[in-house]
């Protein structure tokens, strides 16, 4: 399995563009997958630089209903005419962020909500023997404090986002299982625990953001909370590749505990599992 970071907040070399967003291209023996699509169409440029033909993607996913993960959906639908796009059934509901300038809409483009290419799912979806999509997180350990600035709308009122629209993906190849977390708003500890239940063991590798940095406030989680997350991750057998909403400071703190078991991905990064 090879994983290409098509979009992230930083770039690994001047040849690649970056923006606040996330997108992974995943190539296995049986699939060509796209997990998230960044904020705009810039992920297409990085795919071209990496020599990736996204028109050949067979299955795509949007991890949750925020613009920095699904903003490039229209661009993908324009260049790929066949791949189903799996979204949570609540992904196109309104989502907001409380920023210094006020409440801002950070949801997906609702003009795409009726696209026949979308596959609306919830709970656990076994796409095939290699792909499992899940959103049924029940744990509440180490949930990011940065979620407090994020809202959904209920009966015309802004209420704290419960992140029911967030889904994660397990990709299996051979004896390896890789978990993709998107932003892990439900808490990376809880998502990894649910993946372990589904797999019967820890995933070999976990890839994605951990939301230990809040773009709304510009602040990382307190160091003691980051260390608490690191201690729980250290108790697993997984290796971690993180990025995006984890933030550079939190990454440095995580490395104090996890050492070489964690690495940071930037746009243009390639890893082989």
Buried (B, 14 or more C-beta within 10 A) or exposed (E): BEBBBBBBBBBBEEEBBBBBBBBBBBBBEBBBBBBBBBBBBBBBBBBEBBEBEBEEBEBBBBBBBBBBBBBBBBBBBEEBEEBBBBBBBBBBBBBBBBBEEEEEEBBBEEEBEEEEBBBEBBEBBEBEEBBBBBBEBEBEEBBBBBBBBBBBBEEEEBEEBBBBBBBBBBBBBEEEBBBBBBBBBBBBBBBBBBBBEBBEEBBBBBBBBBBBBBBBBEEBBEEEBBBBBBEBBBEBEBBBBBBBBBBEBBBEBBBEBBEEBBBBBBBBBEBEB
